[in-house]
Amino acid sequence: CEMSEWSLWGPCSKKKKLCGFRRGLEERTRRVLQAPGGDHAICSDTKETRRCTVRRTPCPEGQKRRKGGQGRRENANRNL
């Protein structure tokens, strides 16, 4: 198989989100340029992932990272 060069590592993300986490995954890809008999399935991996760590940044409103995130804030305010 003739493969392209690996792309640059993509942004660190978690569950397709770029905010609201500290540890995630980043990904890079490459393409099959030429495969024996045209069968791309026999070629080696075209995607790699690795763990990454970033400074945690809050998500903008409307992009909660957990389903119950809003309810937790309401309960905290109720106790004040």
C-alpha positions, 0 to 999 in steps of 0.5 A: 500500500502506498499511503500519504503522510500523516496529517497534523494532530487535530484539536483535543476533544472529548465526545466531539466537544472542545470544552468542559473537560481536561483529558480527551483525545486527538486524532490524525489521519492519512489516505491510501494513495494506491492499494494492491488490486484497489482493495483499500481494506488490506492497507494499514490504519488510516486514523490514529488517536492519542490521549491529550490533556488541556487546560479546562475551559468552560463551555459557552451557555447551551453546551452543557457537558452533562445532562443534569448540569443545569439542575445541579446549579438550580439546587445550589442556588436554592440552598443560598 
